[in-house]
């Protein structure tokens, strides 16, 4: 049952004002793709790149497995639980983005409707949402299989496994498509960073009279 008698308590700062004070823009970079596509590896390298000079941006990685150790430990892998998993992380990543932090999420997020919900949640709040499809065919993902999950899924030991016994709905309008079979991690990160730079999302600045001035 949803809670009632609640009143939203707004911040004294608007999002643009917070961005001025923190000297950076907030956004969510949403990596989606099959298990073993390379999402977590790319997300980890991207986080390090953005935290380090010359960017030195407040950034934080939210990983699908890690989140299930804590916030989402009560969820399994049924369609309903997968939807709730993504709803929660969409809300969390939006909070990071609203705080003017770069949120980097690495979740299979197999359903288009759930990813669309995450996007809409950000856009309704005026927050930037960048969907990155880490694309690899299931044969390659199964060949990699670093956790042995595809083997377990094929034997029936793991149920409702995306790409084997549960569907992955390919993105139709992702901002970026990264073919990780054809590119190394550094090249994947560079593709993402180049895109963000082209949109002016990584610019730091100094607060001067009249607003944020990019360096």
C-alpha positions, 0 to 999 in steps of 0.5 A: 500500500502506498504511503499517504499524507505526504508533502514534497519538501523542495530544495532551496536551490534550483537545479541550474543554481546547484550546477553553478555552485558545483561547477559541473552538469549532472546526468545519467549514462545508462548502459544496457545490454546482455550479461557479459556484454561488457557493461560493468567493465566499460562503466568502471573504466568510464567512472575512472576516466571522468573522475580523473584529470582533465575532467575531474567530475564527481561521478559514481557507478551503479552496478546491477549486481552490486545494487542487488546486494543491498537496495534491491536484495529483496528482488528476484528475476521475474518480469515484475521484479525486473521492472521494480529493479529498474524503477528503483535504480532509475529513481536513484540515478535521477537523484544523483543527476539532480545533485549534479553528479554523473551517474553511470548505471550498468544494468541489463535492463532488458525491457524497452518499457522499463528503460523508457520509464527511466528516461521519462523520469529524468526528462520530466525533471529536466535531467539529461539521460544518455542510453548506451547500448552495449551490443554483443550477440548472445553467442559471443556473450555465451563464449565469454561467460565470465560468471558461468551463468549462461552454462547454468541457464542452459542446464536449467540451474538458473531460471529466467536468464536474459538471452536464454530463457528470458527476452532482451528487447533491443533499444530502438533509440539509444544515443549510442550503440557500442559493439563491444566485440569489435572494440576494446574497453578504452575505445568504448570509453572514448566513444562515450566521452567523445559523445558527451563532449560534443554535447557539452556535458563534461564542461567544468566552469567557474562561477562569475557574474551572470552564470557558469563560464566554461573553462 
